[in-house]
Amino acid sequence: MLKITQLRIDITTTDGHFEATIPFDSGLNIIRGDNTTGKSTALECVLYCLGMEELLGGRNEKTMQSVLKDEIEEHGWKFPVIESAVSLEISNGEETVVIKRAVKSTSRDPRLVELYKGPAISNPSNEYSSDFMFLHDPGAATDIEYGFHNFLEAFMGVTLPHVEQFSGGERKLYMQCVFPSFYIEQKSGWSDFMATIPNFGIRGVKNRAVEFILGLDAIENIRKKQDLAQRKAELLGEWRSTYKSMASIAKRINGRIVGIEKNPTTLINSKDIQIRIFHNEQETPFGDYVFGLHELLRQTQLEPISKAGANRDSMASKLEKLIDELNEKRFYSDRIITDISDESNRLSALSIQLQNLNTDLNKNRTALKIENYGAQLKMRISKKICPTCQQPIKDFLLPQEIDQPPLGVEQNISFLEEQKKWSMYT
């Protein structure tokens, strides 16, 4: 569920600050006004706050009206815009939040979103905490901590499916693919109900969006079809692998496989599958070859055996030599088994270390992205100044008299990347 309750527009110009707040009630809302009074701008601001401005034909501030970027006109006077931002208050029936996003700013990237946890427009208060998130970058729909569209999906209580893409594999049916069904853009939307839908490389994106909205099982059927196709490929691989192993075994004993093909087929009689051996310049069924060996063994057993005492000394010497060789091989075998066990434990530890490094690296890279987009806390303590005594403070949990600061985010990333290289090549 998504309910829009308030829209706020803030514009700072060379002549001062301008603002407008538009409330939305439950049910049908009609915004009425003359031409060039801001009706389209208001609706576009709603899309912009939700990160859906791709429906307008682009991304970020480029899609917004000039009143938010260039100049504002009042009573015939025009004032250049210095900074501007839009805020949207939304509710899911249980929780209310405010989304704030800069349009024109010298300090914040338009991909940065500030999220206030409370009705900060309809009920202003300094008690609401805020978080920074990002959009229109890889991870915006999947990053649990910082991805804005991932948050919006959870906030609305929906689970977007994974669908087939042109390049193979699957990707999520993004929010931007679903919203055109609920928003008709006046310039091109009336000619095609979903004219502004971005495809993101998704195969049949319009069909997938409608199927999801209507709750049809087509997406699940497509997934099952893909699973069956994958299972078919796996079975084909297993068949060919088994055939290759059988052919390899037959080749080692100078034979070949007959009665079965390299590729799967249902027209197989198991009685026809056999190994044929090349023996005495002719091809013999494996069963006949084994029978011949049994016959040779029987004849060998019928031959007289020399007495044990006649060869006792030579046999004892050979046995002693074999025992020495066996003990030597057992010694090396034990060493190899120990080495394998040690290497296995080391590999397991390195694998866990590498996984932790990748997790920390991704978190630091995302944090750096948020920081580069202009995310800064409003509290004075974020500027390393004590809010009580106004004295400089250090932002780490070490005694304040220690001058050695901890690593910054960029230094953390460099350090983690070096650790990752070391773990991979060690």
MIMILUM-529365 format. One record per residue (C-alpha): x, y, z. Coordinates in pm, whole numbers, plus 50000, padded with zeros to 5 digits. Layout:
XYZ...
***
This chain:
500005000050000501195035149918499255066150021500525101149937499595126050208501715157450152503965172849888506345201249972508455221849731511285244149859513125268649633515875292549741516455321949507518475353849502515375371149645514765346749928512965314349998509795302149823507815271849932504565253849858502775225350035500035204549870497955181450091496315150049953493165135250105491895099750080489995092649760489995113749445492145145149444491825171749173494485198349125492925227648939494655258048802495365279248496498125271048252501705275248379500585275548743502455243748835499995214748804502345193448596505295204048810503545191449124502815157148974506325154548835507705162349180505765132549316507475109949062510835126149132510585119649506509745083249441512675079849201510305073448910511245103048690512325078748418508605079048327509245115048218511985104747977515185108048178516835106648516517605130548798517175168448778517185169348396513535158348393512325186448620510735219448517512895250548486511155266748783513055242149004516415247048831516675280648655514425308748769511155315848942508765343248838506595363749074504565394648984506535398448664509885396448838512275367348772514695354449034517505329148965517225296349156520145289249388518925256549542515735236049537514385203949690511135184549695509715163649979506945137949975505105124150276503815088650224502115062450438501535025050417498715025350674501015017550966504075039450914504605074350774507845087150628509015117350431511225114450123513415144750052515425148549736517455177749602516795190849252519415218049236522105217649500525775225649541526245199549812523905170349731523815147349433520265141749296520795104349344520855109849720517595105549915517055116450274514355096350450512675110950760511025085250987507815103751066505255128550926507825156450901505645177450664502175174750820503565174351173507005191451178509295181151462512985178851537512455144551692512355125451364515515106851276516645104350916518655080550700520395085450368519795062450073520605062649702518855055049374519615052248999522815033249075523534995749093522114982149418519295007449454516724979349419518654953049616520874969449880519114962850211520744991350401521045019650148518975010349840515985033949823513835013149589514554982549800513195002250097510185014449897509324978949793509374967250155507504998450271504684991550025504544955050128505134940849780507594915049653508664921349296509394889549098512504880848901511814878648528513704868448215516014893348044517174895047683520804887047767519834855247951519294849048320516924868848538516634902848701514094919548925511004935548774511894970548894509504995549048509935017948742508414990148530505264988148743504525025148806503605034248444500445013948495499335039248758500605071548604499655084848259502035111748139500075137547939502535142847653502915106747541501015085147789497585089647634498765074747304500025043247475498915033347823502485023247917504425044447667506965056247923507875022248067511655015648073512584979947981515944975248162516684946747920513644927248042511984904947787508294914447737508454940448013504894953647957503394918847976505404910548289504254942648462500564936548384500824900048490502334910448822499724937348888496834913848805498334885749009498414862048712500444830148726502104836748391505334847948557505384816148765504684795148455507564812148275509784805248573508734768648574509444766848202512884781448263513464756848548512474728048321514804740848050517604743348303516844708248432516864695548073520304711148021521514695348346520244660948244521864664847904525134673648076524834643948313524074620448023527074632247822529314631248128528234595548206528714585147844532174601047843533114582648165531884549448024533764555147698536904563947895536664531948102536164511247788539134528147620541414519747913540784482747852541084486647474537354486247410534384507347311530744513347418527924500947192524144502847222524024538747353524484572747189526334603647306523074623647313519994612847510517374591147341514424571247471514784543047215517274523247421517214486447514519414481647819520254446347700521964461447393524324483047599527684466047631531444470347611533254453547327536954445147368539574443947095541414411147170543444388446946542804411246648539034408546683536194425846872534784405047154531854412647390533114421247734531204392047887532924367247653536264383547728535724379548103534624343748053537884337247865539864352048153538044329448399538894299548181542554310248171542514313648548541044279048587543744264048367546434282648558545114269248887545394233748751549114237448687551444222548951552684247049214556224245749339556774238249707557014267449943560304255850084562034256349750561624293849714561404303150083564494324750103563804344149783560154348349876561074360750222563484385850068560844398149827558274400350108560634420350328561354443950039557634448249970556954455150339559664482050342558194497750029554714496350181555874513050504557634540050306554554546850092552364546550404554664572450563554414595350261550684588650238550174599750600552174631350533550124639050221546844633150407548014656650684549064682950430545734679950250543864684150578545944714650672545474730250327541734723050341541414740350679543524769350553541404772050237538214771850443539564799450669540654820150368537234815250208535494828450520537994857250540537434865650172533654865150222533944888750520536294911450325533834913150033530974921350272532994948950444534234961750110530704964749969529494982550282532385007350271531945013749899528235020549947528975042950246531515061950036528925065449758526395080050003529075103350140530135114649792526505122149708526525147649990525055129450288525905148850602524285147650944522815180251063524065176351420527075197151525528775165751651529065154151290531355184151237533595171851523532425199651759530965192352102527385206152110527795215752479531255230852525531955238552156535385221952185536815200551902536305163051950537525132351767534935109051614536415075951735536355055852058539935062452167541255086252434540955121752299544615129252371545695103252111546475121051786546455090251563543065089451384541465057251254541225049550883538685069050679536215052750441538495056050137541465043050336539295014350461538455005150101542135005849997543114985150299540334959450238541234956749869544864949549962543704923850218541534907849950544474905649705546674890949977544094864450070543614854549704547324850849624548514836449953
***
